[in-house]
């Protein structure tokens, strides 16, 4: 346990992520070679003539050894060449970059929803373990994690759109009449506020709420469980007993002393949940016609358009590695005991 | 064998919720085995005259867009959905156990290679990796099983490995070594069986997840093809009709899925409580 400075700690974490990144690239390379269809045809695009494909085959070095091909592949990746989508006619990298904010906005909203519901549930359950409230919270969260996300989404659409009519039809981020706000962050909620268009904000919010809840329900269980567990541990510890015997008010003990300490494992779990929801996103995006990268990949997959699928898998893996890295670093900064 | 039956009874008596889960489990197994015989109608028989009719006495769960009986389809689908999940979980348990025991017992380069491979799998969002694998291997039911098995592999390998690391320091392993048992014999006879109880919890929780995963893949159009009755596909087909109010198409297969997953999750929680009272959730 030597004392390292924060930059050193960050560097160490960055280095530790390299093997995973290499692994991901290898898997993705194997995937390109195994995918049905000719990789040269991928990179050449839809309307390529046989001569053009042969030429791409030459430049891609498909007649060379596997090792050489691997390094050529890495070269293409570094230049950001993920091939061309046959369905949209755009480069895959362009499609992914324009669609990524939609997925991120949805996932963030989902995590936020889960946090707002699950953390109070967990705290209440921890204050009275084995009470009816504890059992209820356990039942709700287990039910939440047992619901297939795509089914939850459809159920919510049926109740809130068809029966109650209080949310718009599941047709994506905005209704057909509105045009997206000027691009700053790509998050419609933020962009509409930046431009001061409150109407658009409401429309974007109405469209976001159901998919976000659908995603969030799935994340309730892990968050509520970890909140409960860490609150119970901390509420039973010596410094809480000391605070109690010193006559501090219960609110102060609960929020200032206990909750702040319980927050660390909760943050770690939030990170895990966030990256997990990124994967679950695919199904929710399909249900709500959400124009994110998940629905993009599904559409491509159905049309046997494999370059986008491969680009999507690669993007997700790197996002995932990056997220876990960010959580590690954040954790190390918040809790000096975890740094090494 | 008598001990394990007594143990099971003890576990079930201790926790009513686990008992409920166990009964749910038995009913699932029953449907999986006898589903084809007890389904009231042929799950593939279409009848456009009664298409999209809501639940009634003749068709308890209603009929779908082709007039097929949804109750029969949901019942018959049990075997396929459970089958995929069981096959996938068994495969990853089998391979994961071997890798985990080897890595934990011998350490060294085997441990390094297994560790790296596991890290690589875990570097992907799992559902995304499963999707990629099915795309690469081809769109068939077997490949759904392989994909689900691969993404679950790290769980088993890791848990077994850490169990083995603890168990191999125990006195009876030393004793077994000193009395002349070879490495393979020690792994097969002493290490693996003693790591099993902990695995049961993971298998149960993992089954629920495998069912969700497989159904999710068929929901996006991978693996099982229509008109085969399968819960994920049935929900996908019903999705279009939700907006116009024909809720029963997606609702009943969705509830069946939830029933199955809920059953395994409850079972897993119950098993965890009885194996390790300290970790009570």
Contacts between the chains, C-beta under 8 A, distances in Angstrom:
chain1	res1	chain2	res2	distance
A	19	B	116	6.4
A	19	B	119	6.5
A	20	B	119	5.5
A	20	B	120	6.6
A	20	B	122	8.0
A	20	B	123	4.1
A	21	B	123	7.6
A	23	B	116	6.7
A	23	B	117	7.9
A	23	B	119	6.4
A	23	B	120	3.0
A	23	B	123	6.0
A	24	B	120	6.7
A	24	B	123	5.1
A	24	B	124	6.9
A	26	B	120	7.4
A	27	B	120	6.2
A	27	B	124	7.5
A	30	B	136	7.9
A	31	B	132	5.7
A	31	B	133	8.0
A	31	B	135	7.9
A	31	B	136	4.8
A	34	B	136	4.3
A	34	B	137	7.0
A	35	B	135	6.5
A	35	B	136	5.2
A	36	B	138	7.1
A	138	B	281	6.9
A	142	B	262	7.0
A	142	B	265	5.5
A	142	B	266	6.6
A	142	B	269	7.0
A	143	B	258	7.9
A	143	B	262	6.6
A	145	B	265	6.5
A	146	B	208	6.5
A	146	B	258	5.5
A	146	B	261	4.2
A	146	B	262	3.9
A	146	B	265	5.3
A	147	B	258	5.5
A	147	B	261	7.8
A	148	B	212	5.5
A	148	B	215	5.9
A	148	B	216	6.6
A	148	B	219	7.6
A	148	B	232	7.7
A	148	B	235	7.3
A	148	B	254	6.7
A	148	B	257	5.3
A	148	B	258	6.9
A	148	B	261	7.3
A	149	B	216	7.6
A	150	B	216	6.7
A	150	B	219	5.0
A	150	B	232	7.9
A	150	B	235	6.3
A	150	B	236	7.6
A	150	B	239	7.7
A	151	B	235	5.7
A	151	B	250	7.1
A	151	B	254	3.6
A	151	B	257	6.4
A	151	B	258	6.8
A	154	B	235	6.9
A	154	B	238	7.5
A	154	B	239	5.6
A	154	B	242	5.0
A	154	B	250	5.1
A	154	B	254	7.0
A	155	B	251	7.5
A	155	B	254	7.1
A	157	B	242	5.6
A	157	B	243	6.8
A	158	B	242	5.0
A	158	B	245	7.7
A	158	B	247	5.1
A	158	B	251	7.9
A	161	B	243	7.0
A	162	B	242	6.9
A	162	B	243	6.5
A	162	B	244	7.8
A	162	B	245	5.2
A	162	B	247	7.7
A	169	B	243	6.5
A	170	B	243	7.3
A	225	B	281	6.0
A	228	B	281	7.8
A	229	B	281	7.5
A	275	B	125	6.3
A	276	B	125	7.1
A	278	B	125	5.4
A	278	B	128	8.0
A	279	B	125	3.2
A	279	B	126	6.1
A	279	B	127	4.1
A	279	B	128	5.1
A	280	B	127	6.5
A	282	B	127	6.4
A	282	B	128	7.0
A	282	B	131	7.1
A	282	B	216	7.9
A	282	B	220	6.7
A	283	B	127	7.9
A	283	B	216	5.4
A	283	B	219	6.3
A	283	B	220	6.9
A	286	B	219	7.4
A	286	B	220	6.0
A	287	B	239	6.6
A	297	B	128	8.0
A	297	B	131	7.1
A	298	B	220	4.8
A	298	B	221	7.4
A	301	B	131	7.0
A	301	B	135	5.7
A	301	B	220	7.1
A	301	B	221	7.3
A	301	B	222	7.1
A	302	B	220	7.8
A	302	B	221	5.2
A	306	B	135	6.5
A	309	B	131	7.4
A	309	B	132	6.6
A	309	B	135	5.2
A	310	B	132	7.2
A	312	B	128	7.3
A	313	B	124	7.1
A	313	B	128	5.6
A	313	B	129	7.0
A	313	B	131	7.3
A	313	B	132	4.1
A	316	B	124	6.9
A	316	B	125	5.2
A	316	B	128	4.6
A	317	B	123	5.6
A	317	B	124	4.8
A	317	B	125	7.4
A	317	B	128	7.5
A	317	B	129	7.9
A	320	B	123	6.3
A	320	B	124	6.6
A	320	B	125	5.3
A	321	B	123	5.5
